Amino acid sequence: MKLNNRNKSITKRQEQNAINDWLLPQIKDNPSAVFMTLKFRHKQTASEEYEGITLEHAEKLLRVFLRKVDIHYHGYAAATKRRAGVPRFVFKHMGVFGENVHYHIVALPHVDPHEFAKVADLEWQSLDTNGWIDCNNSWFEVVGNNFDDLKQVTFYSAKEVQKIGLEDSWLIFHNIPRTPSIEQTP
């Protein structure tokens, strides 16, 4: 059993190194980025216990948020047909005890990053209709154009690959690579 756990640990470490190696060339020529952390609240139930959001519901809110941001910048048709979207890398984190789902996103917007951060924050807040969105602890920060800062924030976003595995942490379906065809506006 120990050998099996050790093999899993080595595999996850290899996955972490592989994703970090892949991310570096993706960010090296970017003028700036926006680092986002999307957090959720725990709700108190009638029996005064705290209930967390389900993974399915959190994923749905993430999808809606990303689509709203893409629609804002690229229009409905382009965003819903995935012809255009804001370049980004999306990672799921589960927190220290594996019960606190939240998301880290490194966005590489084609517009002023400060304006993008404000729009993204407003779009996230607009989803707080059922009380799950934690607006106070979610973050929308401009990273800037320093490669070391971009590297640090990108690696931080991907850090749980080593903990929960590449397949569970890196939400590749929500990523949009930085390519000329994707960056075009309608």
Residue pairs with C-beta under 8 A, 6 or more apart in sequence:
12 161
12 162
12 163
12 165
12 166
13 162
15 161
15 162
15 165
15 166
16 158
16 159
16 161
16 162
16 166
18 166
19 158
19 161
19 166
19 170
20 155
20 158
23 89
23 154
23 155
23 158
24 151
24 154
26 89
26 177
26 178
27 33
27 106
27 108
27 147
27 150
27 151
27 154
28 147
30 108
30 145
30 150
30 178
31 145
32 108
32 109
32 113
32 142
32 143
32 144
32 145
33 106
33 107
33 108
33 109
33 113
33 142
33 143
33 144
33 150
33 153
33 154
34 106
34 107
34 109
34 113
34 116
34 117
34 120
34 140
34 141
34 142
34 143
35 104
35 105
35 106
35 107
35 139
35 140
35 141
35 142
35 143
35 153
35 157
36 103
36 104
36 105
36 106
36 107
36 117
36 120
36 124
36 138
36 139
36 140
36 141
37 102
37 103
37 104
37 105
37 137
37 138
37 139
38 61
38 62
38 65
38 102
38 103
38 105
38 124
38 138
39 102
39 134
39 137
39 138
40 52
40 53
40 58
40 61
40 101
40 102
40 132
40 133
40 134
41 53
41 131
41 132
41 133
41 134
42 50
42 51
42 52
42 53
43 50
43 51
43 131
43 132
44 50
44 51
45 51
52 99
52 100
52 101
53 61
53 101
53 132
55 101
57 132
58 101
58 103
58 132
61 127
61 132
61 133
62 90
62 103
62 171
62 174
63 174
64 127
65 123
65 124
65 127
66 85
66 88
66 90
66 174
67 79
67 80
68 123
68 126
68 127
69 86
69 107
69 119
69 120
69 123
70 78
70 79
70 84
70 85
70 86
71 79
71 80
72 119
72 123
73 84
73 86
73 109
73 110
73 111
73 119
73 185
74 83
74 84
74 85
74 86
74 185
74 186
75 84
75 185
75 186
77 83
77 186
78 84
78 85
78 186
79 85
84 182
84 183
84 184
84 185
84 186
85 176
85 182
86 107
86 108
86 109
86 110
86 116
86 176
87 107
87 108
87 109
87 110
87 176
87 177
87 178
87 179
87 182
87 183
88 105
88 106
88 107
88 108
88 174
88 175
88 176
89 105
89 106
89 154
89 157
89 158
89 170
89 175
90 103
90 104
90 105
90 170
90 171
90 174
90 175
91 103
91 104
91 105
91 157
91 158
91 160
91 161
91 169
91 170
91 171
92 101
92 102
92 103
92 160
92 164
92 168
92 169
92 171
93 100
93 101
93 102
93 103
93 104
93 159
93 160
93 169
94 100
94 101
94 160
94 163
94 164
95 101
95 102
98 164
103 171
104 156
104 157
105 157
106 143
106 150
106 153
106 154
106 157
107 116
107 120
108 178
109 116
110 183
110 185
113 142
113 143
114 142
117 140
117 141
117 142
118 140
120 140
121 138
121 140
124 133
124 135
124 138
124 140
125 133
125 135
127 133
128 135
143 149
143 150
143 153
144 150
158 169
158 170
160 169
161 169
161 170
163 169
176 182
